[in-house]
Amino acid sequence: MISLSFFLGMLGPWQIVLIVVVVLLLFGGKKIPELMRGLGSGIKEFKDASKEDEKLEDKNGASS
């Protein structure tokens, strides 16, 4: 988390605007919500899988 705040601290407001404009030009306004939905569902699946993995580890650790 420290590296992300460090990276964002180096970007000024005009650099952020430029990045947003470039992303809009590359993907278009209609495609971005679809990409964000896909990213959100991917993160949700990852969290669910990691929770299942933790449950399996707890179950296997308790029985050993």
N, CA, C and O atoms as a Tinker XYZ file with bonds, in Angstrom:
   256  protein
     1  N      0.819000   -1.179000    0.000000    73     2
     2  CA     0.000000    0.000000    0.000000    64     1     3
     3  C      0.869000    1.251000    0.000000    63     2     4     5
     4  O      0.477000    2.288000   -0.535000    81     3
     5  N      2.038000    1.149000    0.598000    73     3     6
     6  CA     2.936000    2.298000    0.654000    64     5     7
     7  C      3.412000    2.653000   -0.749000    63     6     8     9
     8  O      3.509000    3.833000   -1.085000    81     7
     9  N      3.710000    1.655000   -1.571000    73     7    10
    10  CA     4.199000    1.936000   -2.914000    64     9    11
    11  C      3.121000    2.602000   -3.762000    63    10    12    13
    12  O      3.437000    3.446000   -4.600000    81    11
    13  N      1.848000    2.237000   -3.561000    73    11    14
    14  CA     0.765000    2.855000   -4.319000    64    13    15
    15  C      0.627000    4.321000   -3.955000    63    14    16    17
    16  O      0.481000    5.164000   -4.840000    81    15
    17  N      0.672000    4.642000   -2.665000    73    15    18
    18  CA     0.568000    6.043000   -2.257000    64    17    19
    19  C      1.788000    6.833000   -2.734000    63    18    20    21
    20  O      1.671000    8.011000   -3.074000    81    19
    21  N      2.940000    6.197000   -2.759000    73    19    22
    22  CA     4.141000    6.859000   -3.266000    64    21    23
    23  C      3.990000    7.161000   -4.742000    63    22    24    25
    24  O      4.336000    8.251000   -5.197000    81    23
    25  N      3.468000    6.187000   -5.501000    73    23    26
    26  CA     3.273000    6.353000   -6.942000    64    25    27
    27  C      2.253000    7.447000   -7.222000    63    26    28    29
    28  O      2.472000    8.291000   -8.091000    81    27
    29  N      1.131000    7.440000   -6.486000    73    27    30
    30  CA     0.106000    8.455000   -6.699000    64    29    31
    31  C      0.588000    9.832000   -6.258000    63    30    32    33
    32  O      0.136000   10.845000   -6.793000    81    31
    33  N      1.483000    9.881000   -5.306000    73    31    34
    34  CA     2.035000   11.150000   -4.880000    64    33    35
    35  C      2.894000   11.797000   -5.949000    63    34    36    37
    36  O      3.042000   13.019000   -5.970000    81    35
    37  N      3.458000   10.999000   -6.832000    73    35    38
    38  CA     4.297000   11.516000   -7.900000    64    37    39
    39  C      3.473000   12.065000   -9.058000    63    38    40    41
    40  O      3.977000   12.862000   -9.849000    81    39
    41  N      2.203000   11.647000   -9.169000    73    39    42
    42  CA     1.358000   12.107000  -10.263000    64    41    43
    43  C      0.648000   13.395000   -9.880000    63    42    44    45
    44  O      0.062000   13.502000   -8.803000    81    43
    45  N      0.710000   14.359000  -10.770000    73    43    46
    46  CA    -0.020000   15.597000  -10.555000    64    45    47
    47  C     -1.405000   15.486000  -11.175000    63    46    48    49
    48  O     -1.714000   14.485000  -11.823000    81    47
    49  N     -2.234000   16.490000  -10.987000    73    47    50
    50  CA    -3.595000   16.434000  -11.526000    64    49    51
    51  C     -3.629000   16.368000  -13.050000    63    50    52    53
    52  O     -4.506000   15.716000  -13.616000    81    51
    53  N     -2.689000   17.032000  -13.721000    73    51    54
    54  CA    -2.703000   17.001000  -15.184000    64    53    55
    55  C     -2.277000   15.642000  -15.727000    63    54    56    57
    56  O     -2.758000   15.218000  -16.778000    81    55
    57  N     -1.391000   14.964000  -15.033000    73    55    58
    58  CA    -0.997000   13.631000  -15.468000    64    57    59
    59  C     -2.166000   12.654000  -15.328000    63    58    60    61
    60  O     -2.372000   11.796000  -16.186000    81    59
    61  N     -2.926000   12.790000  -14.244000    73    59    62
    62  CA    -4.085000   11.925000  -14.040000    64    61    63
    63  C     -5.132000   12.185000  -15.119000    63    62    64    65
    64  O     -5.722000   11.240000  -15.644000    81    63
    65  N     -5.372000   13.458000  -15.457000    73    63    66
    66  CA    -6.325000   13.806000  -16.515000    64    65    67
    67  C     -5.863000   13.215000  -17.840000    63    66    68    69
    68  O     -6.671000   12.675000  -18.595000    81    67
    69  N     -4.583000   13.314000  -18.122000    73    67    70
    70  CA    -4.046000   12.769000  -19.365000    64    69    71
    71  C     -4.233000   11.257000  -19.428000    63    70    72    73
    72  O     -4.596000   10.729000  -20.480000    81    71
    73  N     -3.994000   10.555000  -18.333000    73    71    74
    74  CA    -4.174000    9.105000  -18.294000    64    73    75
    75  C     -5.634000    8.746000  -18.530000    63    74    76    77
    76  O     -5.927000    7.811000  -19.274000    81    75
    77  N     -6.559000    9.481000  -17.901000    73    75    78
    78  CA    -7.991000    9.212000  -18.081000    64    77    79
    79  C     -8.403000    9.432000  -19.533000    63    78    80    81
    80  O     -9.165000    8.639000  -20.087000    81    79
    81  N     -7.906000   10.505000  -20.154000    73    79    82
    82  CA    -8.241000   10.789000  -21.555000    64    81    83
    83  C     -7.710000    9.690000  -22.467000    63    82    84    85
    84  O     -8.408000    9.256000  -23.384000    81    83
    85  N     -6.496000    9.242000  -22.226000    73    83    86
    86  CA    -5.913000    8.178000  -23.056000    64    85    87
    87  C     -6.723000    6.886000  -22.909000    63    86    88    89
    88  O     -6.977000    6.200000  -23.899000    81    87
    89  N     -7.126000    6.554000  -21.689000    73    87    90
    90  CA    -7.932000    5.346000  -21.471000    64    89    91
    91  C     -9.269000    5.477000  -22.190000    63    90    92    93
    92  O     -9.728000    4.521000  -22.816000    81    91
    93  N     -9.899000    6.643000  -22.110000    73    91    94
    94  CA   -11.166000    6.856000  -22.816000    64    93    95
    95  C    -10.996000    6.714000  -24.324000    63    94    96    97
    96  O    -11.847000    6.129000  -24.995000    81    95
    97  N     -9.906000    7.243000  -24.854000    73    95    98
    98  CA    -9.669000    7.133000  -26.291000    64    97    99
    99  C     -9.403000    5.696000  -26.723000    63    98   100   101
   100  O     -9.844000    5.269000  -27.790000    81    99
   101  N     -8.678000    4.951000  -25.889000    73    99   102
   102  CA    -8.356000    3.570000  -26.246000    64   101   103
   103  C     -9.564000    2.641000  -26.170000    63   102   104   105
   104  O     -9.775000    1.823000  -27.065000    81   103
   105  N    -10.355000    2.766000  -25.107000    73   103   106
   106  CA   -11.422000    1.810000  -24.870000    64   105   107
   107  C    -12.807000    2.339000  -25.199000    63   106   108   109
   108  O    -13.711000    1.542000  -25.448000    81   107
   109  N    -13.005000    3.619000  -25.211000    73   107   110
   110  CA   -14.322000    4.191000  -25.478000    64   109   111
   111  C    -15.179000    4.206000  -24.225000    63   110   112   113
   112  O    -14.948000    3.432000  -23.296000    81   111
   113  N    -16.155000    5.077000  -24.203000    73   111   114
   114  CA   -17.005000    5.255000  -23.032000    64   113   115
   115  C    -17.897000    4.065000  -22.733000    63   114   116   117
   116  O    -18.238000    3.828000  -21.574000    81   115
   117  N    -18.285000    3.311000  -23.758000    73   115   118
   118  CA   -19.189000    2.175000  -23.542000    64   117   119
   119  C    -18.458000    0.949000  -23.025000    63   118   120   121
   120  O    -19.046000    0.128000  -22.321000    81   119
   121  N    -17.206000    0.820000  -23.360000    73   119   122
   122  CA   -16.449000   -0.378000  -22.989000    64   121   123
   123  C    -15.933000   -0.331000  -21.551000    63   122   124   125
   124  O    -15.752000   -1.380000  -20.932000    81   123
   125  N    -15.693000    0.855000  -21.013000    73   123   126
   126  CA   -15.101000    0.987000  -19.678000    64   125   127
   127  C    -15.983000    0.385000  -18.585000    63   126   128   129
   128  O    -15.453000   -0.330000  -17.735000    81   127
   129  N    -17.316000    0.633000  -18.551000    73   127   130
   130  CA   -18.126000   -0.016000  -17.515000    64   129   131
   131  C    -18.085000   -1.541000  -17.589000    63   130   132   133
   132  O    -18.107000   -2.214000  -16.559000    81   131
   133  N    -18.025000   -2.087000  -18.803000    73   131   134
   134  CA   -17.916000   -3.538000  -18.952000    64   133   135
   135  C    -16.593000   -4.039000  -18.383000    63   134   136   137
   136  O    -16.551000   -5.071000  -17.714000    81   135
   137  N    -15.523000   -3.312000  -18.647000    73   135   138
   138  CA   -14.216000   -3.700000  -18.116000    64   137   139
   139  C    -14.203000   -3.642000  -16.595000    63   138   140   141
   140  O    -13.636000   -4.522000  -15.948000    81   139
   141  N    -14.819000   -2.620000  -16.020000    73   139   142
   142  CA   -14.849000   -2.483000  -14.559000    64   141   143
   143  C    -15.700000   -3.586000  -13.928000    63   142   144   145
   144  O    -15.360000   -4.106000  -12.865000    81   143
   145  N    -16.819000   -3.943000  -14.593000    73   143   146
   146  CA   -17.644000   -5.046000  -14.085000    64   145   147
   147  C    -16.855000   -6.351000  -14.093000    63   146   148   149
   148  O    -16.902000   -7.124000  -13.136000    81   147
   149  N    -16.139000   -6.583000  -15.172000    73   147   150
   150  CA   -15.318000   -7.789000  -15.256000    64   149   151
   151  C    -14.225000   -7.807000  -14.207000    63   150   152   153
   152  O    -13.949000   -8.847000  -13.608000    81   151
   153  N    -13.602000   -6.663000  -13.983000    73   151   154
   154  CA   -12.563000   -6.569000  -12.960000    64   153   155
   155  C    -13.146000   -6.812000  -11.574000    63   154   156   157
   156  O    -12.545000   -7.511000  -10.758000    81   155
   157  N    -14.322000   -6.233000  -11.305000    73   155   158
   158  CA   -14.974000   -6.428000  -10.012000    64   157   159
   159  C    -15.360000   -7.872000   -9.770000    63   158   160   161
   160  O    -15.180000   -8.389000   -8.667000    81   159
   161  N    -15.892000   -8.529000  -10.793000    73   159   162
   162  CA   -16.271000   -9.936000  -10.609000    64   161   163
   163  C    -15.035000  -10.812000  -10.442000    63   162   164   165
   164  O    -15.072000  -11.796000   -9.703000    81   163
   165  N    -13.953000  -10.470000  -11.111000    73   163   166
   166  CA   -12.713000  -11.219000  -10.941000    64   165   167
   167  C    -12.159000  -11.093000   -9.535000    63   166   168   169
   168  O    -11.693000  -12.071000   -8.950000    81   167
   169  N    -12.213000   -9.877000   -8.993000    73   167   170
   170  CA   -11.744000   -9.657000   -7.618000    64   169   171
   171  C    -12.625000  -10.415000   -6.635000    63   170   172   173
   172  O    -12.129000  -11.002000   -5.673000    81   171
   173  N    -13.946000  -10.400000   -6.878000    73   171   174
   174  CA   -14.877000  -11.114000   -5.989000    64   173   175
   175  C    -14.593000  -12.617000   -6.013000    63   174   176   177
   176  O    -14.568000  -13.258000   -4.962000    81   175
   177  N    -14.381000  -13.179000   -7.198000    73   175   178
   178  CA   -14.069000  -14.605000   -7.303000    64   177   179
   179  C    -12.765000  -14.934000   -6.594000    63   178   180   181
   180  O    -12.659000  -15.970000   -5.938000    81   179
   181  N    -11.774000  -14.061000   -6.721000    73   179   182
   182  CA   -10.489000  -14.285000   -6.058000    64   181   183
   183  C    -10.657000  -14.290000   -4.548000    63   182   184   185
   184  O    -10.094000  -15.147000   -3.866000    81   183
   185  N    -11.426000  -13.340000   -4.015000    73   183   186
   186  CA   -11.656000  -13.286000   -2.572000    64   185   187
   187  C    -12.390000  -14.525000   -2.093000    63   186   188   189
   188  O    -12.046000  -15.095000   -1.058000    81   187
   189  N    -13.415000  -14.951000   -2.854000    73   187   190
   190  CA   -14.160000  -16.152000   -2.472000    64   189   191
   191  C    -13.264000  -17.379000   -2.469000    63   190   192   193
   192  O    -13.343000  -18.211000   -1.565000    81   191
   193  N    -12.410000  -17.491000   -3.483000    73   191   194
   194  CA   -11.506000  -18.636000   -3.556000    64   193   195
   195  C    -10.500000  -18.618000   -2.416000    63   194   196   197
   196  O    -10.167000  -19.669000   -1.870000    81   195
   197  N    -10.014000  -17.445000   -2.053000    73   195   198
   198  CA    -9.046000  -17.383000   -0.961000    64   197   199
   199  C     -9.717000  -17.706000    0.376000    63   198   200   201
   200  O     -9.089000  -18.300000    1.253000    81   199
   201  N    -10.985000  -17.321000    0.540000    73   199   202
   202  CA   -11.709000  -17.673000    1.761000    64   201   203
   203  C    -11.921000  -19.176000    1.850000    63   202   204   205
   204  O    -11.784000  -19.761000    2.924000    81   203
   205  N    -12.258000  -19.811000    0.714000    73   203   206
   206  CA   -12.433000  -21.264000    0.696000    64   205   207
   207  C    -11.121000  -21.959000    1.030000    63   206   208   209
   208  O    -11.103000  -22.963000    1.742000    81   207
   209  N    -10.024000  -21.419000    0.512000    73   207   210
   210  CA    -8.706000  -21.994000    0.774000    64   209   211
   211  C     -8.369000  -21.893000    2.257000    63   210   212   213
   212  O     -7.820000  -22.832000    2.833000    81   211
   213  N     -8.693000  -20.764000    2.876000    73   211   214
   214  CA    -8.440000  -20.607000    4.307000    64   213   215
   215  C     -9.273000  -21.587000    5.118000    63   214   216   217
   216  O     -8.795000  -22.144000    6.107000    81   215
   217  N    -10.521000  -21.798000    4.702000    73   215   218
   218  CA   -11.386000  -22.751000    5.411000    64   217   219
   219  C    -10.825000  -24.162000    5.314000    63   218   220   221
   220  O    -10.849000  -24.910000    6.291000    81   219
   221  N    -10.316000  -24.532000    4.130000    73   219   222
   222  CA    -9.730000  -25.861000    3.959000    64   221   223
   223  C     -8.485000  -26.026000    4.819000    63   222   224   225
   224  O     -8.273000  -27.079000    5.421000    81   223
   225  N     -7.655000  -24.974000    4.875000    73   223   226
   226  CA    -6.447000  -25.047000    5.699000    64   225   227
   227  C     -6.807000  -25.180000    7.176000    63   226   228   229
   228  O     -6.179000  -25.951000    7.901000    81   227
   229  N     -7.818000  -24.428000    7.625000    73   227   230
   230  CA    -8.237000  -24.524000    9.018000    64   229   231
   231  C     -8.787000  -25.911000    9.316000    63   230   232   233
   232  O     -8.509000  -26.476000   10.373000    81   231
   233  N     -9.554000  -26.455000    8.404000    73   231   234
   234  CA   -10.147000  -27.779000    8.598000    64   233   235
   235  C     -9.056000  -28.844000    8.630000    63   234   236   237
   236  O     -9.085000  -29.731000    9.483000    81   235
   237  N     -8.104000  -28.767000    7.723000    73   235   238
   238  CA    -7.017000  -29.749000    7.682000    64   237   239
   239  C     -6.077000  -29.573000    8.861000    63   238   240   241
   240  O     -5.557000  -30.562000    9.377000    81   239
   241  N     -5.846000  -28.368000    9.294000    73   239   242
   242  CA    -4.963000  -28.127000   10.433000    64   241   243
   243  C     -5.558000  -28.600000   11.735000    63   242   244   245
   244  O     -4.834000  -29.058000   12.619000    81   243
   245  N     -6.880000  -28.496000   11.872000    73   243   246
   246  CA    -7.544000  -28.916000   13.121000    64   245   247
   247  C     -7.608000  -30.432000   13.239000    63   246   248   249
   248  O     -7.565000  -30.977000   14.342000    81   247
   249  N     -7.712000  -31.114000   12.095000    73   247   250
   250  CA    -7.853000  -32.559000   12.138000    64   249   251
   251  C     -6.497000  -33.264000   12.268000    63   250   252   253
   252  O     -6.448000  -34.433000   12.652000    81   251
   253  N     -5.411000  -32.577000   11.956000    73   251   254
   254  CA    -4.085000  -33.221000   12.010000    64   253   255
   255  C     -3.576000  -33.351000   13.408000    63   254   256
   256  O     -2.480000  -33.870000   13.620000    81   255
